[in-house]
Amino acid sequence: MEKRLIIVALGLLVSLSLLWIFVIPPFQTPDEQAHLRYIQFIAENKRLPNEEDISNNEILESSETIENLIEQTQADRIFHNRTYHFDFENPEPTSIDGFNSAHIYNHPPLYYIWGAAIYLVFSTLGILKVLYLIRISNLVFVVFNFLYTYKTASFFSRNNWFKSVAAFLISFWPALMFGNAGINSDVLLFTSFFAVTYYLIKIFKSPGLRQSDLVKLSLWSAAGLLSKAQFLVFFPIVLQVVIWKLRTNISFKKIAAFAAPLILPLIYFVRNTFEFGGLFPDPSGNTGIVRDNYFRSESSCTGLSLFTYLRTLIYPRYALIFKGFVGNFGWLDTQLPKIIYILAGLVLLVGATAAVYWLAVSIKKKNFKIEHALLFAPVINLELFYIYLFLKGYVYRCYENFPTQGRYYFPMLLSFVLLLLLGFRSILPGRFRGIFYKGIIIAVLLFNSFCLAMIIERYCL
């Protein structure tokens, strides 16, 4: 039963993911042209950008091949999306300007090296086919997301439907599928978070400390560190758990097994620090993650009152994050009906209330365990990181700007889903849980199909 359920679910997942990949036109996912340019640069030069490339921003920006593809695809799609992304009144090719260049090249390179390998093998097929092949390669991470979510849920329940609901809620979530449909290093970041969370809980719960688990935890940690800056904020939790477990299971082989994969991110960050003066290269010379979005904002929090900080921190920021989670796909001009946001908000409110109830009862009955606390680690660390960036003064009124997009919070998605499910399980009578779990799976599939149909109608019909 369990294996059959997983096989059917993965078949559905791959099929729907392929639809998302081919329905969304080229360069309609976030900054896809700039992500593709980074891949192209690595493939053509067989190396990462160096100091000379960084100082000469034109080398990183210029790509006649990609500009031509933008022009071709834009002419075909522009009338479907007149109000967003492409300027309908001035349908010139979207250039890979300094903002996009800076936005991309200060990301670690692992996903781009992955894409560059595909680019090198299939470059003779043409840039458009290479773009779709790189998109299709994201299916590897999509499948890993499902499997690691399913396995992590097994620590909290042996019920197959509970585990399936957790995997469905994350893997089939439309906004996540949209994020995984384009060329973007986020897809590797999300999978790294899910995998590391699984191995952290597994290592903690195991009476011993298996060397193979340490290697897998370290490999996925290295992948996360070489994907995006957000993982650096989570990595101290990894170190704390490993050090705590090693105190009674210490051996040179185990330390070496954990440390060896981390040499690559260490070399990368040391190289950046000495060559570029910081952990992340800055191609434009005067921008970066914070400044890019600071200057894109309509106004800044800098110099305003504490009350203004708190007001803008809570609203509209969290309302916009919620919309991004539900299925406002950010880069696509596809707004869901208001009733969907209202219903999703009610479900989230009830689930969050149930999760607080479950937490309080667990602490009172002394059933709250460290593996439960590990679910909060990504949420607390990342949220503090995003609040820090916010309070640095670069978002007062925004919609696209990091970190207000819902997809920037997807590393927390596994934690959110499991905490909500644990809350609902605590308030539902046992005889109703099976119906509840199956109902959620059906609802998620219907919601996914609705969002996909909405995008097909807008871009393909």
Protein Blocks (a to p, Z undefined) as FASTA:
>chain_A
ZZmmmmmmmmmmmmmmmmmmmmpcghiaghklmmmmmmmmmmmnopacdfklmmmmmlmm
pcfklmmmmmmmmmmmmmmmmmgoiafklmcccdddfklmmmmmmpcfklmmmmmmmmmm
mmmnojklmmmmmmmmmmmmmmmmmmmmmmmmmmmocbfklmmmmmmmmmmpmklmmmmm
pccfklmmmmmmmmmmmmmmmmmmpmbdcfklmmmmmmmmmmmmmmbmklmmmmmmmmmm
mmmmmmmmgcfklmmmmmmmmmmmmmmmmmmmmmnopabdcfkopacjklmmmmmpmbdf
ehpafklmmmmmmpmklmmmmmmmnopghjaccdcdfklmmmmmmmmmmmmmmmmmmmmm
mmmnopacfklmmmmmmmmmmmmmmmmmmmnopafbdcklcckbfklmmmmmmmmmmmmm
mmmmmmpcfklmmmmmmmmmmmmmmmmmmmmmmmmmmmmZZ
